[in-house]
């Protein structure tokens, strides 16, 4: 009888709303109180430079993206074949410049993202496990997991790229069927949101459990069983904030370039500096969001693993009865 009562008590799990509130509150406690010194160092040396570089890249590439789109649109309506061909060639040259800029920023962006993720996850998990994280333990964690986290990150990029490209190709193919296009877009967005939640957990699994690649992604998916809605909501919050920041950046860029009288062919260094200064608050907030998202995912992961551990203990007790 006591065993049965204990099993019933253990099987009672918090609903999604309570779990979400618990995760968010605990993540704030970890970031603001338990590890405020280490969190500040991670923010100052990793997440803020990462946010700054991402904003800088956006401001540098925005005129090129607009120029390419403008040239492609003009070429479609051009009645002269030679002129249309020349416009497409110009767009191709601009695309090469855009690709060069992205490649130039790829390495520092990846490194800062990698170090931010590993250190934030390690510190948060240590606190959840009643440990005492230090800068030394965080650096040691980076040395220990860089290979498997790197492999997992590449697998995550492949999956997220597929979730973006495949629905986009289907939407373009179904151009004459608007209703089907809407259905595909909705399903694609839902799939992308789900995979964001799973792959975020996979990175935490890769740091803490010694797994890498698609094995880590599989474990992340299994862990989310029963609490998928919670994972979707957390991912949706991050996407919502990122979309707000992106929209603000584009609006700021458009207004600045319009007032400057530019036709988006190029962007002056002074304009970029002014844009960075004007958006410093958003750069700061985005850096906080990036770092906090890793803490939130780690707290979510810890709750899921504890739930699985309790479930396993309960099943063992039942099997012994």
Order of alpha helices (4+ residues) and beta strands (2+ residues): alpha-alpha-alpha-alpha-alpha-alpha-alpha-alpha-alpha-alpha-alpha
